[in-house]
Amino acid sequence: LLRGWSKNELEFQANLFVTQILNHLMRPRALERLRFHQEKGHACMIISGGFDLYLKIIAKKYNINHLICSEIEFDSHNISTGTIHNGYCL
């Protein structure tokens, strides 16, 4: 599905996805609980079968330092190979 896309284009699309869709789907109660755990110094992480390109944006926005997810593989020219680098994260 993503084979042949440049990393820059996929990153651009990931940013659009986060800003136009995901930001509006974030549940206020979930974000409140996340802040609670962060304030207590608990390790918080995202574990998802979703792709790293958009999950890295979410992790950075919400100060989440640990991310386990499916990573899109790119060749030496930063073109997507169409495979998942680390296998699909279940």
Phi, psi and omega per residue, in radians:
L1 nan -0.722 -3.070
L2 -1.798 0.055 -3.122
R3 -1.084 2.362 3.074
G4 1.634 -0.170 3.116
W5 -1.411 2.495 3.078
S6 -1.339 2.669 3.114
K7 -1.066 -0.698 3.126
N8 -1.048 -0.773 -3.138
E9 -1.154 -0.732 3.122
L10 -1.151 -0.650 3.077
E11 -1.148 -0.688 3.087
F12 -1.067 -0.829 3.136
Q13 -1.126 -0.644 3.100
A14 -1.086 -0.741 3.102
N15 -1.077 -0.751 3.088
L16 -1.069 -0.780 -3.139
F17 -1.024 -0.782 -3.129
V18 -1.166 -0.864 -3.040
T19 -1.262 -0.629 -3.056
Q20 -1.613 -0.385 -3.061
I21 -2.149 -1.074 -3.008
L22 -1.091 -0.699 -3.133
N23 -0.996 -0.551 -3.123
H24 -1.436 -0.229 -3.123
L25 -1.700 -0.144 -3.112
M26 -1.181 2.218 -3.104
R27 -1.417 2.182 -3.124
P28 -0.955 -0.699 -3.135
R29 -1.130 -0.677 3.118
A30 -1.150 -0.721 3.115
L31 -1.162 -0.619 3.070
E32 -1.095 -0.770 3.113
R33 -1.154 -0.665 3.085
L34 -1.047 -0.839 3.125
R35 -1.064 -0.697 3.107
F36 -0.994 -0.889 -3.106
H37 -1.157 -0.667 3.103
Q38 -1.116 -0.730 3.121
E39 -1.114 -0.515 3.101
K40 -1.424 -0.079 3.126
G41 1.428 0.255 3.135
H42 -1.291 2.577 3.068
A43 -1.283 2.150 3.134
C44 -2.039 2.449 -3.105
M45 -2.576 2.815 3.010
I46 -1.907 2.231 3.026
I47 -2.164 2.069 -3.016
S48 -2.672 2.678 2.992
G49 -1.444 -0.062 3.110
G50 -1.205 2.994 -3.075
F51 -1.503 2.541 -3.115
D52 -1.020 -0.573 -3.029
L53 -1.027 -0.683 3.108
Y54 -1.678 -0.502 3.138
L55 -1.207 -0.524 3.063
K56 -1.097 -0.634 3.121
I57 -1.145 -0.803 3.119
I58 -1.095 -0.789 -3.132
A59 -1.045 -0.766 3.135
K60 -1.139 -0.765 -3.115
K61 -1.051 -0.660 -3.078
Y62 -1.826 0.318 3.061
N63 0.956 0.795 3.090
I64 -1.805 2.063 -3.000
N65 -1.556 -0.220 -3.078
H66 -2.076 2.231 -3.103
L67 -2.431 2.138 3.029
I68 -2.089 2.085 -3.074
C69 -2.794 3.139 3.086
S70 -1.410 2.260 -3.075
E71 -1.916 2.190 3.115
I72 -1.252 2.339 -3.131
E73 -1.574 2.414 3.105
F74 -2.158 2.575 3.086
D75 -1.450 -3.031 -3.078
S76 -1.179 -0.211 3.103
H77 -1.815 0.236 -3.121
N78 1.054 0.663 3.032
I79 -1.908 2.334 -3.119
S80 -1.106 2.329 3.119
T81 -1.452 -0.240 -3.100
G82 1.543 0.097 3.098
T83 -2.059 2.884 3.100
I84 -1.650 2.178 -3.058
H85 -1.012 -0.834 -3.027
N86 -1.901 0.321 -3.064
G87 1.383 2.778 -3.120
Y88 -1.265 2.206 -3.131
C89 -1.420 2.089 -3.124
L90 -1.628 nan nan
